Structure formats: C-alpha cells, structure tokens
Amino acid sequence: MEAFFTYLLPFAVLSVILSLLFLNRKRNSSGLNLPPGSSGWPMVGENMEFVLQGPQKFVYERMNKYSPEVFQTCLLGEKLAVFCGAPGNKFLFMNDSKLLTSWWPQSMKKALLFPEYADNSVKEVGALQRSFLHEILKPEALKQYIPLMDAMAREHVETEWAPCEEVKVFPLSKKYTFALACKLFMSVEDPDHVKRLADPFTLVTSGMFSVPIDLPGTAYNRAIKGGKMVREELLKIIRARRNELMESKETSDRDLLSRMLLITDEQGQFMNEMEISNNIIGLLVASYETTSTAVTFVLKYLAELPHIYSEVYKEQMEIAKSKGPDELLTWEDIQKMKYSWNVACEALRLSPPAQGAFREAITDFTYA
Ligand SMILES: *[C@@H]1O[C@H](CO)[C@@H](O)[C@H](O)[C@H]1NC(C)=O
C-alpha cells in the first residue's frame, strides 16, 4: 500500500514541486534545531491558509519566507516539517525505511479506516506488500487487465463523451477511474452499486484534508460520515464474497478481493473483513484522484498542443488499423505506444498528480 502514502492532495492543481511532509516525533523538545516556520493557530494550525491558498501557493510562500529546503507547519492537527523541491525528495526517497517510515495523519485514518485495525494496517503494510499486494499490483500482473480497461474505456467514451457537444474532463475521468477500480478490485459493475460507493467516497476525499474538527456541518464531519458509509458498503461486498467462496470452495483469484480473502500471512492467518476493507480503501484512495488527475492533464496538454496531438493520433490510429474493430488492446499494443507514453510521462512531469506524501521519522537526523 505504498501508493496510499504517496498520495496526498485531492486537488487538480498544477504543481511543479513535490513536497514531502514528515512528522517531527519529538515535538517541541527543547534544544532541538527544528526547521524554521510557524505552527499557526491553536487547533487549526495553518490549515485555513492551506485550503484558501491552495497547496502550491502555500508551499511556495513558505519556501520564500523561511527556507527553500524545509519548513515546519501544522496541518490536519499534526506538526509537520515540509521537505521541498528535488533535493528534499531525493533525501527522503534515498533514506526511506532507514530514517523514515510510512505514516499518515490521525485525522485521515479516522475518516477512512476501521479504527480497530487502522494502526495495524499501517504496520502490516510491509508484510502485505511482500506477500501479495505487490504481486497483484506489479506491472506483469497489471498487463492482464488491459483488455478490460480498454473495454470499459470504449463503453465510457460511447456513453459519456460521444453524445455531448462539450464535456468536463475531470469529473468524467474520475467516474471512469472509480468504476474501473470497483471492477478490478471487487468485480462490482452495476452502475448503481458503483455510485453507492462513489458518492460517500467523494465526501471522504473532499473532506479528508480539511481542518479535522468533527462538528455538524464541517467538511471533516461529512468525510467521517462518508467513510462510515463506504466501510459499511465494503463490508457487505466482502461478506457476500466470502460466502460465495465458501460455498463454491473455489480457490480462484478472480480479483483483488478474492485474493485478499484467500491469502494468509506468515503465521497462516487470514485477514479479517475490516483489514480487507482498510486495504481496499487504501487502494481506492491511492488510485482514484491521482489517476484521474493524470488523465485530465494529458488531455489538457493534447488540447493545447495540436502538433503533439496529431502525433499521438497518428500512433493510435496505426495500432487501431492493425486490429479488428472489436479486438481489444493488449499489452503488446501498449508497448507500441512509445510516443503516447512519452507524452503521458511529460504530462506527469509537468503536473505531478500527487504533490506529496507523509513519512514519520524513525530516528533523529539532520537535514539542510
Ligand atoms: C541520507 O541520510 C544521511 C544521514 O542523514 C545523509 O548523510 C545522506 O546524505 C542522505 N542521503 C541522501 C541521498 O540525501
């Protein structure tokens, strides 16, 4: 679930820096040389400024004011140090698991996860990654999903895009991405069922980064409620599948959910329903807005740069011509999309869809 932690901001804003937030464990210990910065107001910290300015302006302003390398702040009810720019990222990634470990704010955990297993799943993530999540999500495993992705993309374009004079890309790409995740993770296809998950999930993602004050009317309060609805719906799906698996005694791995139900850890223990739910939510959070933001930016650049568009079009049409009208894309076809892939990579470089991630220090260290 590494991907979960690399996801930070659900905003489709242009970002040129990737900042990483990291919790200073020994908060306020005197005598420590902490980064410059302000922790803002009591309770809300600098959350208001963050929301009003947007992440990009918020970070740039503080980089100018305090230090271009690292500054401290208080967001989501937590004291954080923000590592900025390429050198900050290099330091954190090169030292990941040596000096730092995956972490996320209490307020996010509370909105998203079953509290009984919220801390568990963070620790178990390492084991899970080794054992099977990694297997399921590595590129070789993803190859087999390509025809399905293509089929769903075709249907989506036919029903949502083709009939319209004008479309808004971001909401539609979110709709597609979420439907795809439901299908790949849990084989949930019925549009009403997808919507029953998507609506409360949107409440969670839009309130997850607000000031974590759980009072009626706050965005955080809606996020908490949405999270509860998502978990209830997921539990129903997980239980139904467990019953199916028990009845048919099948050991098939038709999707991520079946695999999660069938997999055991080093001690031969199965994951329980709440742990599975937490893991699925983690994957949904990681995949949902990042993917749809990336798709949106690729299309934005294609719309703005006709000479790039025409090259992508040419490449795509050549592949299309080599196939029958109903023949779905395969991994081999994707490998032929060299120019298109470069365009996607460049769009990711220019507008990174995830603008940061959280880490916790496991030891004291000095930076900058
Ligand atoms: C990793 O951390 C060590 C110790 O703080 C530091 O000396 C080193 O430069 C870091 N690595 C990178 C690539 O920044």
The ligand as a Gaussian input file, in Angstrom:
#p B3LYP/6-31G(d) Opt

LIG

0 1
 C       20.542000      10.038000       3.833000
 O       20.718000      10.405000       5.172000
 C       22.051000      10.579000       5.572000
 C       22.085000      10.811000       7.084000
 O       21.307000      11.896000       7.468000
 C       22.698000      11.703000       4.777000
 O       24.040000      11.885000       5.141000
 C       22.573000      11.386000       3.283000
 O       23.059000      12.456000       2.524000
 C       21.130000      11.081000       2.909000
 N       21.065000      10.641000       1.525000
 C       20.648000      11.436000       0.513000
 C       20.673000      10.822000      -0.821000
 O       20.299000      12.576000       0.669000

